[in-house]
Amino acid sequence: MSSLQVAIAVDNMLAHTRLQHLNENFQEQKRYLLRQVEDRNYPDNFFSPVRK
C-alpha cells in the first residue's frame, strides 16, 4: 500500500468520525426541538385571555 493510499484511508476515517459526531449532535438537537413542540401542545401550557 502506498503512502497516498494510507493518507486517503486516514482522511476517510477522520471524515467518517467527524460525520458521526455531527450526526449525534443533530439527533440531540432534534430530540430537544421535538420536546419543545410537545411541551407546547399540552393544555396546561395553553394561555387563553379572558374576554369581558
DAWOMO-V454365 format. One record per helix or strand of 3 or more residues. SS is the DSSP state (hx for helix, st for strand). FROM is the first residue (numbers start at 1). LEN is the number of residues. If there is no record, write none. Layout:
BEGIN
ss = <SS/SS>
from = <FROM/FROM>
len = <LEN/LEN>
END
This chain:
BEGIN
ss = <hx/hx>
from = <3/43>
len = <38/3>
END
